[in-house]
Amino acid sequence: MIRLNDVTKVYPNGSKGVEGLNLHIKKGDFVFIVGSSGSGKSTLIKLLLKELDPTSGEIIINRVKTNELSRRQIPYLRRNLGVVFQDFRLLPNKTVYENVAFAMRVIEAPSRIIRRNVPAVLALVGLGQKGRSYPNQLSGGEQQRTALARAIVNNPPILICDEPTGNLDPDTAWGIMQLLDDINKRGTTIVMATHAKDIVDAMQKRVVTLKRGHIIRDIEKGGYDDEA
Ligand SMILES: Nc1ncnc2c1ncn2[C@@H]1O[C@H](COP(=O)(O)OP(=O)(O)OP(=O)(O)O)[C@@H](O)[C@H]1O
């Protein structure tokens, strides 16, 4: 589903984001990417999203070599990837319903399907009653649920999460993790970069540890790496 072959990213100023990464993520996996600040987590996420291109090596997502995609083809890659960020990134002037519907309008989904799928996904994330609210009328947890609904409404096979619980209190963070676990159990592959040791320890999923741009540990099922 996702494969990195000897991927290196050197930034224009010469600093190395990641170096020589080899990683295979199978369909249905739930993978935590951990590592201290500056270890390369954000660089890896940006490479997966093709916000950055590798300096060398190749990245394959759903059998497509993303290096070879033209700018025009990037939207097709993005359809395979739902994304959730730490800071939610909702559109402030749109309601919860419209924030989610917007993701469907972008891919030109028919109105009939939008009217059917948006309420269904809002119910799934526990926001069935909040469709008319604006982001500034929501708690942080509700905003992140909205972002999650938007990320999954088009049914992407892969969900990329960059520190999705970073702005949330522990109870709210657990609610989000429960949702991610449910989404994963429905078959979506999840890659989540995080610093949240307690969450990683409790979930007992695959954990990939980065240090200075290298993978130093990759375990199938386990806790946070205290070396990270
Ligand atoms: N735009 C950039 N230009 C130059 N160097 C960069 C840039 N972005 C990141 N780096 C460098 O790449 C390395 C990895 O950074 P990255 O942001 O991927 O780490 P991170 O693990 O996501 O950190 P954090 O947990 O603080 O977000 C660091 O040495 C950083 O200084």
PDBQT file of the ligand as one rigid body, heavy atoms in Angstrom, charges set to zero:
ROOT
HETATM    1  N1  LIG A 301      12.026  23.650   5.493  1.00  0.00    +0.000 N 
HETATM    2  C1  LIG A 301      13.138  23.165   6.036  1.00  0.00    +0.000 A 
HETATM    3  N2  LIG A 301      14.346  23.653   5.673  1.00  0.00    +0.000 NA
HETATM    4  C2  LIG A 301      15.490  23.162   6.192  1.00  0.00    +0.000 A 
HETATM    5  N3  LIG A 301      15.529  22.177   7.093  1.00  0.00    +0.000 NA
HETATM    6  C3  LIG A 301      14.375  21.647   7.508  1.00  0.00    +0.000 A 
HETATM    7  C4  LIG A 301      13.116  22.117   7.012  1.00  0.00    +0.000 A 
HETATM    8  N4  LIG A 301      12.133  21.392   7.608  1.00  0.00    +0.000 NA
HETATM    9  C5  LIG A 301      12.745  20.540   8.437  1.00  0.00    +0.000 A 
HETATM   10  N5  LIG A 301      14.097  20.674   8.379  1.00  0.00    +0.000 N 
HETATM   11  C6  LIG A 301      15.094  19.892   9.127  1.00  0.00    +0.000 C 
HETATM   12  O1  LIG A 301      14.873  18.507   8.902  1.00  0.00    +0.000 OA
HETATM   13  C7  LIG A 301      15.031  17.761  10.097  1.00  0.00    +0.000 C 
HETATM   14  C8  LIG A 301      13.762  17.002  10.409  1.00  0.00    +0.000 C 
HETATM   15  O2  LIG A 301      12.716  17.931  10.721  1.00  0.00    +0.000 OA
HETATM   16  P1  LIG A 301      11.186  17.527  10.860  1.00  0.00    +0.000 P 
HETATM   17  O3  LIG A 301      10.402  18.799  10.887  1.00  0.00    +0.000 OA
HETATM   18  O4  LIG A 301      10.851  16.524   9.837  1.00  0.00    +0.000 OA
HETATM   19  O5  LIG A 301      11.167  16.854  12.318  1.00  0.00    +0.000 OA
HETATM   20  P2  LIG A 301       9.953  16.409  13.243  1.00  0.00    +0.000 P 
HETATM   21  O6  LIG A 301      10.303  15.067  13.770  1.00  0.00    +0.000 OA
HETATM   22  O7  LIG A 301       8.676  16.547  12.514  1.00  0.00    +0.000 OA
HETATM   23  O8  LIG A 301       9.986  17.480  14.416  1.00  0.00    +0.000 OA
HETATM   24  P3  LIG A 301       8.799  18.045  15.329  1.00  0.00    +0.000 P 
HETATM   25  O9  LIG A 301       8.396  16.912  16.220  1.00  0.00    +0.000 OA
HETATM   26  O10 LIG A 301       9.448  19.168  16.087  1.00  0.00    +0.000 OA
HETATM   27  O11 LIG A 301       7.707  18.515  14.405  1.00  0.00    +0.000 OA
HETATM   28  C9  LIG A 301      15.448  18.770  11.171  1.00  0.00    +0.000 C 
HETATM   29  O12 LIG A 301      16.843  18.745  11.270  1.00  0.00    +0.000 OA
HETATM   30  C10 LIG A 301      14.958  20.099  10.614  1.00  0.00    +0.000 C 
HETATM   31  O13 LIG A 301      15.770  21.138  11.054  1.00  0.00    +0.000 OA
ENDROOT
TORSDOF 0
